[in-house]
Each structure stands twice: as structure tokens, then as C-alpha cells.
Amino acid sequence: MDESIYREPVRILEDLAKEAFKRGDYEDAARLFRHLSVHFGVSGDKFNQRRFAAKAGECYMRVAERLDDSIKAIAIYLKALRSFIEGGENDTANLCSSKIWERFISIRDCETELSGESINVFRAVGDYFADNGDLEKANIIYRDAAEKAFKSGRLLLAGRLYRSAGDCSLKSGNLEEAASSYTKAADAFSLCQEYFEAAWSYCEAGFILICLGRFKEASDVSEMAEELCLKDQVEFFLKDLSHICKLLSQGLIDEARKIWNKIKVKVREEYAQLIESSFQSAGMRG
């Protein structure tokens, strides 16, 4: 097929993007450069895909810099950041990351109720920081977003955000904060009748509390998990986990071990390690 039939429309699109950039219409320029990047990506032209992705990133960043609304600016900076990463412009991507954090800090203490869309912007930013190993920033963003979601009655979203915060805390070794976040996640899930999710988060909190030597609290949350399993006829596997947690909190290690040996192959490695750690902590109980 004669590829020349595609070249003219692409050239026109590039000219339109450049014209939009020259007149300061960076939003339109970003959109057009993005189209070009996608086109060349589909065509297998990696060089031009990266080149136009970087140009789109520059335009997105200029749009964000003009915005007074920090949440909208964060959303656009996130687009810029992703475009720069795609374009191989890692230093500029890091600059965008810093801009996002600065904007977030500037509105962190704002008492204004946020829309679900705004909270999801924070969630996306938290995901970015978590995926790139900055667990401290991700944790702060997730927890703040979760609190705002909870206050505005978005309970399912709050539960998911608290769980993400708990995951960050657990990975970074902050067990106190992980237990708190998982418990809050479970409370939010329970209030919106997501009983499986609630029971799972109570179990996570329970095993961490055992590792911390807080056996009474672990017993309390394991009982809540068991009650939710009965209420919602939750699957056998999770009922077993909640029962193991309860037995360990009571010091009944041998009974817990018998059940654990039957189901541990079903558990993801990181959680299996947590549960094994809780056995060790329960065994050292004075």
C-alpha cells in the first residue's frame, strides 16, 4: 500500500499542532500532538511516537501552569508526566512530579468537600507515586483522599483508598499505620455493605495487630471479620483466615497452625509472610 496517502493528513495535523502552540492554545496543541504520538505508535514508528509524546507533555505542562484550580492542575500535570515518560524525558517527568506534590500540599488542609472526580484525581496521583516506589507520598495522598471520601459519604471509594494506604504502610514496614488504615478500610466497607472486602481488611488488620503484640485488638477485629463472614455467607477460605486470626490472638497456636497448613497455598506470598510473622509473634507472647 502506498504510504504517501497517509503522509499528507499527518503533515496537516502536525502543522495544526504547531500553529496552536504558536498562538498559545496549548490545550489544543496537546490534543493534536497526542493524536500524532498515538498514530506513530500504532504505525510502529517509536522515534516519532516519543517525539510527539514529549511535545504533548510540554503543552500539558503549560496548560497546568496557567490554572489556579489546583485539582485541575494536578490532573493536567499527571497527563504531562505520563507523556514525558512515554517520550523518554525523565528529568522533565520528575519536574512534573514535584509540581504535582507542591499543588497537593497547597490544598491539603482545604475543608471544601471534594467531588468524586476530584478524589479520583488524588487516587491516580497516589497510584503513580506507589508504582514508582515513593510509598511515603503515596500513603499521605491515599489517606487524605480516603478521609475526604469518607466525610462526603463515598464509602466504597474511601475503603479502597484506605486499603491502598495500608498496602503502602505495610510495604514500608510501618505496621502501626498499616493496621490503622486497614481497620478504617474495613469500617468503610462494612458501612456500605461490602462485607467480603470488610472481612478481608479486618483480617489484614488483625494479623498486623498480632505482630505488634496487640492481641486484644486483634481478637476484636477477627471477631468482626467472622461476624461479617456469617452475615454475607462469605467463602470458606476467608472464614478460615478470620478464625486463624482469632485463634492466634487467643494464643491457640497449634489449632491455628492446623487450619493454616490447609489453606496457605491459596494466599499471596506477601500476605503469607505476614501471617507467618503473626505466628511467630503469637509464639513469643508472654
Long-range contacts (C-beta under 8 A, 24 or more apart in sequence): 10-36, 10-39, 13-39, 17-55, 21-59, 26-59, 26-60, 26-62, 26-63, 26-66, 27-59, 27-63, 29-55, 29-59, 30-56, 30-59, 30-60, 30-63, 30-79, 33-59, 34-83, 37-83, 37-86, 37-87, 49-86, 50-86, 50-87, 50-88, 51-87, 52-87, 53-83, 53-84, 53-86, 53-87, 54-83, 54-84, 54-86, 54-87, 54-88, 54-89, 54-92, 55-87, 56-83, 56-87, 57-81, 57-82, 57-83, 57-84, 57-86, 57-87, 57-89, 57-92, 57-93, 57-96, 58-92, 61-92, 61-96, 61-99, 64-99, 70-103, 70-104, 70-106, 70-107, 71-107, 71-114, 71-118, 71-121, 73-99, 73-103, 74-100, 74-103, 74-104, 74-121, 74-122, 74-125, 75-121, 75-124, 77-103, 78-121, 78-124, 78-125, 78-128, 81-128, 97-128, 97-129, 100-125, 101-137, 104-141, 108-144, 113-148, 113-151, 113-152, 114-148, 114-152, 116-149, 116-152, 116-154, 116-157, 119-145, 119-148, 119-149, 119-152, 119-154, 119-157, 119-161, 120-157, 122-148, 123-157, 123-160, 123-161, 123-164, 126-161, 126-164, 127-164, 130-164, 130-167, 130-168, 135-168, 135-169, 135-171, 135-172, 136-168, 136-172, 138-164, 138-168, 139-165, 139-168, 139-169, 139-172, 139-174, 139-177, 142-168, 142-181, 143-181, 146-181, 146-184, 146-185, 146-188, 150-184, 150-188, 155-188, 155-189, 155-191, 155-192, 156-188, 156-189, 156-192, 156-194, 158-184, 158-185, 158-188, 159-185, 159-186, 159-188, 159-189, 159-192, 159-194, 159-197, 159-198, 159-201, 160-185, 161-185, 162-188, 162-201, 163-197, 163-201, 166-201, 166-204, 166-205, 170-208, 170-270, 170-274, 175-208, 175-211, 175-212, 176-212, 178-204, 178-205, 178-208, 179-205, 179-208, 179-209, 179-212, 179-214, 182-208, 183-221, 186-221, 186-224, 186-225, 190-224, 190-228, 195-228, 195-229, 195-231, 195-232, 195-234, 196-228, 196-232, 196-234, 196-235, 196-238, 198-224, 198-225, 198-228, 199-224, 199-225, 199-226, 199-228, 199-229, 199-232, 199-234, 199-238, 199-242, 200-225, 200-238, 202-228, 202-242, 203-238, 203-241, 203-242, 203-245, 204-271, 204-274, 206-242, 206-245, 206-246, 206-249, 207-245, 207-248, 207-274, 207-275, 207-277, 207-278, 208-274, 208-278, 209-249, 210-245, 210-248, 210-249, 210-278, 210-281, 210-282, 211-274, 211-277, 211-278, 211-281, 212-281, 213-281, 213-285, 215-249, 215-250, 215-251, 215-282, 215-285, 216-249, 218-245, 218-248, 218-249, 219-246, 219-249, 219-250, 221-245, 222-246, 222-249, 237-263, 237-266, 241-267, 241-275, 244-275, 245-278, 248-278, 248-279, 248-282, 249-282, 251-282, 251-285, 253-279, 253-282, 253-283, 256-282
